[in-house]
Amino acid sequence: FYPLLPWASCNNTWNTDDCFIEDYVYSNVSSKASVQFLNLEALQIEQSGALDYNIVPHLAITLLIVWIFTYFATCMGIKSFGKVVYFTATAPYIILFSLLIRALTLPGAGQGLIEFLIPDFNKLATLEPWADAVGHVLSAIGVGYGAIITLGSYNKQHNRCGRDSLYICTITSCTSLISGLLCFAILGYLSNITDKPISNLIREDVATTFINYPEAITNLPSPQFWAIAFFFMLLLLGMDSVFGFVISLTGIEPMEYLDEDAPMWTVGVGIGLTLFVLIWIPFGAIYQLYTSRQQFSASFEPRSLTKAKD
């Protein structure tokens, strides 16, 4: 809603003296305006990377708002969740296709698609991309989170579970492919305007989502509209995941309970999860959690073994 997007300039209170906008001017990535907005304003991570156990107010407030929405979406179990999900599950696809269509019209998008669609067979001969792919598939489908099993338990006794499983896997794979097309179309556009190869622009998923995309959005006409659409899509995707997780937890209550008991049970689960998540919103805690996941996640194990051998 800013006249100028906050990560598009270096004239903000959180910017340092060495802040710059275009990443081909300097090599110090931490001084980029978009990186400083993420680290120094949004997450409020100190430049040293130290972990400060103070609560970031705006993160705590947004956390509370999300859990209020989660309560109203899941307070009556599958009855309320089934109605809300019609919007939260379909709206992201509308936004995703809109962003993809817009990205494909950008200069350099074609080069990004070539980079995405033509594989590097030398890398395919190693274990690392296959391990990352398995980690991505399991994470995208969410097999171990319990939501699919819980929601599937509400089907009729003779429901065709094999067919539904095929639908879930197919839709998830197609969504990942469409997201990949969008990602590399944006990277191709950034490569075009910065004169840097796409391989130099590829970063971890958090950096791509909160640094590369916002940078590309600042160069589009009406950047505020596309910024709102993009982050609203991320919000809906995140809330969908939370809804399913809460439903799987509230489903472990005694097998049968009255509908009027469901809201209080959901409140108890929500309060417990909110207090737990509060641990992860002190200064820098989110960043520390992400870097820890990289070090200990099974999908990154081959990379760690390679470094160890070196």
N, C-alpha and C positions, 0 to 999 in steps of 0.2 A: 504493500500500500504506500510505500515511499515514492516520492517523485523520481528519485534516483535510487536504484536498488543498493542496499547497504554494502554489498560486497563488490560493487562496481566502482568504488572510489577509495582514496586514501585519506579523505578529509573527516574521518570519524574519530571519536574520542579514544577508541581502542587501538587505532593504527599506530605503528611505530614510525620513527623517522626514516627507516630504510624501506618503507612499504612501496610496492610498485604494482602495476595492474597487469601488464603483458608479461608472460613468463619467458619470452625470448630475450628480454632486456638483461636480466640478471640470472645467476644460477642458484641463488639462495631461495629455494622454494618456500621456506617458512615466512618470507617477507611478502609473499603475494597477498593482494587484498582479499581474495576469496579464502585463502588459508587462514589469514589473521581473523577474518570474520568468524570462521568455524571455531578456531582454537581460543581466541581471546575474547570473543563476544558470546557466541552461542554456547560453547562448552566452558569457557573461561578457564582454559588450561594455561598455566604459567609458561612462559617461554622456556624455562628450564626443564619443563615436563614433569615437575614435582607434583605430588599428589597432596592436595590440601583438603582436609575433611570438613569444609564448610559447605552448607547447602546452597546451591545456585537457585535463587528465588524463582526466576521465570521457568526453570525446568521443573521445580516442585509444583508450581501452579498448573503448568500444562499436564503434568502427571495426574494431578487431582481431577482436572477436567476430563481427561481420557477415561479415568476410572468411573467417573459419574456417568458418562455415556455408556461405558461397559455395563454398569449396573442396570440401567434402563433397558439395555439390549438383551440382557440375560436373566433379569429378575424372575421371569416366569418360565425359565427353562427353554425348551424347544419351541414353545408357543410364541414368545416374544422374539427369540433369536431367528426363527424361521421367517418372520416378517421383515426384520431389519436387514437380513442378509440379501434380500432382493435388491436393495440399493447398494450396500457396501461391497457386494461381490460383482455387480455388473458395471457400476460407475467407473471403477479403475480401468476396465477394458475400453470404455468409450474415450477416456482421457488418454490411455496408452495409444490407441489408434490415431487420435488427433495429433498427439505429439510425434508419432511416427510419420504421418503424412507431412507435417510441417518440416520435420528433420530431413526428409527425402528431397525437399525442394531447396535445401541449403547447398551452396557451392562446396565441393569436396566430399559430399555425402557418398557419391559413387565409389570413391577410393576407399572410404571406410567400409562399405559393403564388400568390396573385393577382399579387403584384409580379413573380414569376418568369415566369408564364405569359402575362400580358398585355403585349405589347411597347409600347415608346415609339416610335411611327412617326417622330417627329422625329429621334431618334437613328439610326434605321435609314436615314435619308436621307443620313447622313454616312459617311465611309470608315472611321472608327475602329472601330466594332463589327465590321465585316466583316473588317478586318485582324486584329483580336484573335481572331475566330472561326477564321480560317485558321490562325493560329499555334497555337491550342488543338488543332485537329484534327490538324495535322501532329505536334504534340508528343504527343498522346494515342496516336496509332497508331504513332508511332516509325518512320516510313518511312525516315529517314536513318541510323538507328542500326545497321542490318545484321542485327538479330536475326530479323526476319521472313524475310528472304532466306535466312539461314543455316538456320533451322529448316525453311523450305520446301524446301531442297535435299535433305532426308531423305525427302521424299515419293516415291512411285512415279513412274515416268517418265510415265505417262499420267494422273496425278492431275488432277482438275478444279480448276485454280488459280483460275479465275474465280469458281467457287462459293465457294472458301475465302476469297477476297478480299472477296466480298460478306458472308460471315459475320463476318469481322474488322471491317469497317466498321460493320455493323449492331450488333454487340455493343458495340463501342466507343462508338457514338453513344448507344445505350440506357443504357450505364453512365454516360456524361456527363450525360444527362438525369436519371437517378435521383440522381446526386450533386448536381445542381442543385436538385432537389426537397428533398433533405436539407439543403443549405446554406441555402436560403431559408426552410425551415420553422424552422430554428434562428434565423435572423435575425429572423423574425417573432416568435418567442418572446422574443428579446432586446429587440425593439422594444416588446413588451407589458410587460415588467418594468421597462424603463428610461424609458418614455414618450418615446422618440425615434423619428423616422421611420426606416424601413429604409434609405433612401438615405444617412443619416448614419452607418450602421453598416457599410456595404459598404466593405471595404478591399482591399488587394492580397491575392493568394492565400495568401502566407505568413502574413499577419496574420490572415486568416480561419481558417486551419487551426490556428495555434498560439496565437491569442488569443480569437477569437470562440467557437469550439467549446469550449475549456476553460472559458470563462466560463459558457456555457450548461450545461455538465456539472455545475458546482458547485451549480446550483440544482435538480438532479434528485435523486430518492430514490436511495440507494445510488450516489453519484457515483463511488466508487472502481471499481465494476464497469464503468460506462460509460466511464470514463477508460481503463481497461485495454483494453477492447474497441476503443475508437477508435484508440488509439496502436498496438495490436497490428495492426490493419488497415493502418495507414500503414506499419508495419514490413514486413508481407508484400508490400504493393504495391511498396515500394522494393526489397526483395530480389528480387522477380520481375524488375524492370527490370535489376538488376545481373546476375542469372543469364543473362538473354538477351544482355546486352552481353558477358559473359565468353565465352559459347558462340560468339558471332560472332567474337571474337578468337582463341579456341583453334581455330576452324575454318580459320584461315589457315595452319596448320601444313601440311607436305607432304600432298598429297591423300590418301595412305594411310599410316597408322602403326599400330603394334600397340597394343592396349588398354593394355598395361603401360607404354607411353611417355606416355600421356595425363595421368596424375597429375602427373608432373614438369613437363610443359609448362604445366599449369594452375597449379602452384606458381609458376613463373616469371612468368606473366601476373599472378597475384594479388599477388606481391611488388612488381612494377612499379607496378601500379595503387594499391596501398596507400601506397607512398612518394609517389606523385603526389597522392593525396587528402590526405595529411598536410599539404600546403601550405595546404589550405583550412580547417584547424581551429584555427589560432591565434586569439587573441582578436579577435573581430569580423570574421574573414575571410569567414565564411559570409554575413554581412550585406552586406559589401562586394561579394561575388560576385553576390548577388541584385540589389543596386541597379545594378551594372554591366550585368546582363542586361536590366534595364528600360530602360537608356539606349541600348543597342546592338542589342536584339532588333528584328527586322523588324516584329513585330506591334505594337510601340510606336512605330514611325516616324511615323505620322500625328499622334500626340499630340505628339511632339517637334517636328514641323514646325509644328503649331498654336502651340506655345509660342514658337517662333522668330519666327513672324509677329507674335505679340502684342508 
